[in-house]
């Protein structure tokens, strides 16, 4: 009996180790695929490219991209901060660090791990959400369905407004329209997916607030539906001709009394694969 139990434990541990290996391999494969989407020869940003956009959108690009900056839509971001594993009433924030690649409209990968207590690690992408405790035990593995794909698409389109503005320059699948004096709306279409996101800028064009209706089941009913999501951007710094936020706060039910910022991060590095010297 002891031998049988030992064999079963070994089989289970082996299966968990194999699952982790395959998950990390999938992360690497997807990361490389997205990084390869960066143009080999980048065009340069010029104000004429945005001349027909609504005024708040022109202000946004005028602040986030200097004239002559290479148009690089794929960005890699390193970050650390706090990630909530709880609710608005009991947020249970945990220290975390993560790295991410954004390549709208084609996808993203966000690989994260928490520190202290019961460690949580794993990744989000357009195709999966996979998280484990103690590096082995699965606690979440949704994905591979239209609801997850739609929800993820909203996330990485919105985050491109933070860290990859070149991905949202006007062109095929990307349109802009005015909303208010200081707010413009970008709509991104990719295949059957479509997402509209509002960005509010200050007088200088600095994007200080991003909001949108996200397809999500982060609600008491655990039912996918459109609901407010958004956040605030600050601590802007220059990276290779881009001016980008190094502080982000975001969460569900943005703009309402139920707003809960579960994502509080400070960026430690932003890179653009293939950026020329």
Secondary structure, 3 states (H helix, E strand, C coil): CHHHHHHHHHHHHHHHHHHHHHHHHHHHHHHHHHHCCCCCCCCECCHHHHCCCCHHHHHHHHHHECCCCECCCCEEEEEEEEEECCCCCCCCEEEEEEEEEEECCCEEEEEEEECCCCCEEEEEECCEEEEEECCCEEEECCECCHHHHHHHHHHHHHHHHHHCHHHHCCECCEEEEEEECCEEEEEEEECCEEEEEEEEECCCCCEEEEEEEEEECCCCCCCCEEEEEEEEEEEEEEECCEEEEEEEEEEECCCCCCCEEEEEEEEEEEECCCCCC
